[in-house]
Amino acid sequence: MSVTEGMFAEVFTACAGATVLTAWAVALKLGPFLVGVMTALPFFAQFVQFPAAWLTGGFGHRRVALAAVCLSRLVMFPLALVPWLDWGLVATQRLLLAIAGASAVLGVVGNNAWVAWMGELVPHAVRGRFFGRRTALTTLAGTVVSLAAGGLMDRLRPDGGVGVALPLLALVGCGIGIITTLLMALQHDPAPPGPLPARAMQAALQPLKDVRVRGVLVYQVAWNAAVGVSAPFFALHSLQNLQMTFVLMALHAAAVAAVRILTVPWWGQVIDRVGAQPVLLGCSLGIGVIPALWLLPSADCLWPLVFDAVLAGALWGGHALAIFALPLTVAPREGRPFYLAAFATAGGLAYTAAAALGGGIAARLPATFTLGGLPWVNLHVLFVLSSVARLAAALLVTHVDEPGARPVRSLGALLPRWLTRPAFDTALARSRARAPRR
């Protein structure tokens, strides 16, 4: 039931996720700053994580997840009525931002309960393999629907205004939200609701006192800030500067998903074998290169995005599994929702601040300019900043202590044994000893 529900959840994301919201923003003529704010709303909404943890602990994982997830998807319904609402451009822009914000807040509450629920439902020994398989199947479902949604938006894309495709996708997303709620209702919760914490503030501060947790918190802040500088603007760059159609964007996403489907099950096995910390370090370092790759493509030369598809598909899948498994491992069973809230809040607020900063920087830079004899656009600056910041944040993983894992404390330890200096010297000496004497 969890796998099937996840596949339908990806269908909802394809109908009302970041790409479709960016299409709404372009249709309603939102500038770069407001696009950054809108796409950062799911991360800014992390400030409700601690109230969500309080609700989860008192009313139960299953109840809170069912109610919050259902409402977070049904709240999209007013967007389906936009063609019949003669409110004017400014009022419609405000409606879009309000709906995106409400969906983000409700989604945070539901996700806190769902992650804690899965921590109880899925045993630690098979967690990596299970979620690796689940991610592969859900990604496949999301890819197929994203291609269909991209084709629909291109086919029904008007010269100006919202058109028909976007409201239709919002309506389909609401219907899918009902289906996912019914599928979640068929799953049981092995942990019954407990009493509401008498000292909520003390429970909320407990994660900050845990030495083992602080390393993960520091990484979450640095990493999400590094990603937030550029992440909200890749779709905008694709539409406005690279002049990609929605089908092309969906094909690129499909290529990323295909690589992810092939690699995620393997990442799950690696996490079960050596732990999440080594996987998180390796994937973070590789992902640090990805924003710089977006300096290469142009409107008449898109083939460099092939490298992005391969790296993003292989590395983001491993990163997602590792950053999902690591908090569940370092957080104790008692009070786990508050630990999860601390991780999500720290990362979400850092992402939001960085996204707003990135939007402000892009708004103040000229749309196009020349640097080093090469043509640049304002978003290129954000990609460079993000790449450098991601590489720096990745090094913080070496300070994370994961119980039961085989932690990696240096970059050299990530290299294959035959590339390390002692192994290389030994192999060289053996080859010389076997070489015929002349």
N, C-alpha and C positions, 0 to 999 in steps of 0.2 A: 504493500500500500504506500509506503514511503517513497519508493522508486517511482511508482505511477503518479503519485501526487507531485513529485518533483518535475516530472516531464510536463505535466499540465501547467505547473508554475512557470516553466520556461516559455510556454506558449503565451502566458500572460505578459511576461517580460518582453517578448517579441512584439506584442501589441501595444504596450504602454511603457516600455523601458526607456533608457537614455537616448537611443537613436530616434525613437518616435517623438519623445519630448523635445529633442533638438529640432526635429522637423516642425513641430508646433511653434517653437520659438522663431524659426526662420519665417514661417507663414505669418506670424503675428509681429514680425519686425522687431524682435528683442535685440538689443545690442550685445557686444561681447561681455560686458559686465553682468548684465542680467542673465545671460546664458550661463555664465560661471556660477552665479548665485543659485539659479534653478537646479543645475546639475549637482551642485554641492549640498542641496537641501537634505538628501538622505544621510549625509554625514553630519551636517549641522544638527539634525534631529537626534543625534546620539545623546544630547543633553538630557533626554528623558529616560536614559538607560536605568538610572537608579530608581526612579518611581516604577519603571517597568519591572525591575528586579523585585521590588517590594510586592508588586501585584503577583508576580510569578510565584514567589515564595508563599504567599498567603492563599491564593486562589487556585494554585496548581498550574503546571506547565500546559496541560491539554486545554483547559478552559480558556486561559488567557490567549494561547496561540490561535485557537479557533475563532474567537471573537475579533481579535485585533487583525489577523491576516485577512479575514473575510471583509471587514470594513475598509482595510487599506486598498482593496481591489474594487469594491463597489463604489468608492468615493469618486472614481473616474467617470461615473455616469453623466454628470453635467457637461462634460466635454462632448458627449454624443449629441447634445442639444444645441451646440454652438451655432450651426447653420440657421437655426430658427430663433436665435436670441439676437435681437437687434440692439446690442448694448454699446456698440462703438469699439474702436480698437483698444483704447486705454482700459476700459472696463473688462474686455476679454483677456487682455494681458494679465490683469490682476486676478481674474478667475483662474487662469492657467497656473500662476504662481501659488495661489491659495490651495488649489487641488493638489499640486505637486508637494506642497508643504504638508498638507493633511495626510496624504498617502505616505509620506516619508515618516512622519511621527508615528502613525499607526503601524507601519512596517517595522520600525525599531522595536516597539512593544512586542509585536508578534515574533520577531526574530529572537529576541532575548528569551522568550518562553520556549520557542522551538529548539534552539541550540541546547538549552538546559534539558529539554525533553529528550533529545537525541543522545545526550550524554548519559542519560539513565537507560535508554532503550537499547543502545548499541554497545556491546562489551568492548573494553579497551583493546583486547587482543586482536580483534578483527576490524577495528574502526577504520583503519587506513584502507584496507581492501574493500570494505563495504562502500565507503563513500567514494572511493576511486571508481568502482563500477557504477554507482549511482550517478556520479558526475558525468561519466562517459555517456550514459543513456539520456540523461537530461539535456546534455549539450547537443546530442544528436537531434532530439525533439525541437529544441530551441532553434537550431540551425535551419531545419526544414521550414519551420513557420516563419523565421526571419526572411528567408528567400521569398516566400509567398507574400509576406507583408511588404517587402521592398518592391516586388513587381506590382502590387496593388497601388502603392503610393506613386510609382512612376507612371503607371497607366492612367490614374485619375488625378494626376498633379495639375492643378490649374496654373495659369500664368501669374495670378496673384490671389492672395487670400487663402482660406483654409481648405476649401474644396470638400469632397465627400469621403475620401479615403481615411483621413485622420479621425473624424467622428465615428466612422464605421469600425475602425480598429478599437476605439475606446469602448464601443458597445460590445464587441466580441470579448474584450478583456474583462468586462463585468460578468459576462456569462461564464467565462473560464474561472473567475474568482469563486463563483458558486460551486462549480465542480470540484475545485481544489479543497474547498471547505468540507464538502461531503466526503472526500477521500481521506482527509485528515481525521474526520470524526470516526472512521473505521479503525483507527490505530489506538492502542491502549497506552496508558501512562503507568509504568511500574512504580512510580513514586507518588503517593497520595499527597494532597495538599496538607501543609503544616500550618501551625499558628503564625499569624502575622508578626514579624519581628517587633519586639517591644522597643528596641533601640535601633531604629532604622539608620540614624546617622552613624552610630558606632559600627554597624554592619557595613555601611557604605565605605567607611574609612579603613576597614580591616585589610583590604587588598594592598593599600599603600604602605602598610607596615610589614608586609611579607617581602623578605629580601629576594626570594626566588621570583616573585612576580614583578618586581621593579625593573628587572632587565627587559622583560617582555613589554612593559609599559613604555620604557624609553624608546625601544625600537619602534613600537606602534606610532608614537608621536612623530619621530623623525621620518619614518617611512611614509606615513600618510601625508605628511606635509610635502615631501619630495614628489609624491605621485599627484597630489592635489594641484600643484602649480600648473600641470599640463593636461591631466586627464580629461577635464571637462571640455577641452577644446579640440580634440582629435576629430570628432564628428563634424564640428563647425568648420574646421580646416578642410576636411574632405569635401564638404558641400560647397563652400564659398571659394576656396583657393585652388583646390584640385579639380573642381567642377565634376565631381563624381555623381553618378545617378544613384538612386536608392538601391537599384539592383546590383550595381558594382560594389556599393558598400556592403550589401548583404553577401555577395560572393566573397569579398575579403573576409567578412566575419565567418563565412562557411569554411574557408580555408583554415582560419585560426581554429575553428571548432573541430575540423577533421584531424588536425595534428593533436589537439587536446584529447580527443576521443582515443587516439592511439597511445598516448603517453600517460594519461591519468591513471589507468589501472597499474601501470608499472610504478608510478610514484607512490601509490597506495601501498604496494608491497615493500618498497624501500622504507617508507615511514614505519611500517610494522616491524621491520627488521632492525633498523638503526636509530629510529626516532625522527622527530620532526625538525629538530634544530639543524642538523647537517643539510637537510633538503632545503630549509628556509634560507640558509646562508648561500648555497650554490645558486638557487633560483633568483634571489635578490640581486646578486652580482650580475647575473646574465640579463635580468630585466633592466638594469641600469643602462644598458646600451641601447635599448629599444627606442626611447624618444629621439636620440640622435639620428636614427635611421630615417626619421620623418623629414630631415633636411634634404634628402636625396630626391624624392618624387616631385614631379610638377604636373601641370594639367595635361601636357602632351607626353609625359614619361612616367607612367605609373608602375612599371615593372619592379622598382626597388621595394615595393610593398610586399613582394614575395618573401623577402628576408624577414620583414616584420611578422608576416603570418606564421612562418616556421618558428621563430624565436618566441613570439607571444603565445602561440598555441602550446609549445612544449613547456615553457617556463611558468607561465601564469597558472596553468593547471596544477603543477607541483606546489607553487607558492600558495594557492588557495587551499589545498589540502593541508599543507603544513601549518598555516596560520589558523586553520580551523581546529586542527588536532592539538596544537601546542597549548592554548589556553585551557582546554579540557584536561590536559595532563598536569599542568602546574597548579591548577585551581583545586582546592579540596572539595570533596563532595558536599560537605556542609557549607552553606553560604555560596555555592557555585554561581547562582544568578548574579550576585553582587560582584563577584570576580569578573564574570563575563561583561557586566555593565561597565566596570572600570576599564577593561581593555577597549571596548567599543567606544566609550565616551572619549578616552584619550585620543584614539586614532581619528574619530569622527570630527572632533573640534579642530584638530590640527589640519585635517584635510580641508575643512570649510575655510579656515583662515587663509590657507595657502591658495585655495581656489579664488577667493575674493581678491587676494594680492595679485594672482596671475591675471585675473580679469582687469584689474586696475592698471597693471603694467601694459597689457595689450591695448587698452583704450587710450593710453597716453602716447604710445609709439605710433609713428606713421604706418599706414596700412602696408605700404611697400617701400623698401629702401635698398640701397646698395652698400655692401660691406665686404671689403677684401676683393672687390671687383666682381662679386657674385650677387645676384638678386635675392633679397630676403623679404619675408612678410613678418608682420609683428608677432605672430604665433611661433615662429621659429626661435625667437629669443626664449620663450617659455620652455620649448623642448630642450634647449641646451641647458638651461638652469635645472630642469627636472632631471636630466641625465646625470649631471654632476652630483646633485643632491641624493639621488638614489644610490649611487655607488658609495657615497659616504655613509648613508644610513645602513647599508648592507653590512658594513664592518661591525656595527653594534651587535649583530647576532652572535658574534664570538663571545660575548659576555653573558649570553643567556644560558641558564642552567636548567636542563630538562631532566627530571628523574627517570632513570632507567634507560636513557639514550646513550649513544656513543658520540658525545659532543665533539665538535670541531672547533679548535681554538686558534687556528692560523689558516691563512689562505693556502699555504703549501700542503696542508693536510687534505685539501679538496682535490689535489691533482692525483692522477693515477700513480701507482707506486713506481712504474717504470720511468716516470718523468722526474721523480725526486732525485736529488743529488747523490745520496748514498747508493740508491738502487742503480742509478745511471753509471756511477763509478765502478760498481761491482760488475755490471754487465759489460762495461768496456774492458775491464781487466780480464774477464773470462774470454771475451772475443779475441783479445790479443794472445792469450795463452793457447787458444786453439788455432791461431793463424800459422800457416807453414813458414818455417824459417828459410831465408834465402841466403 
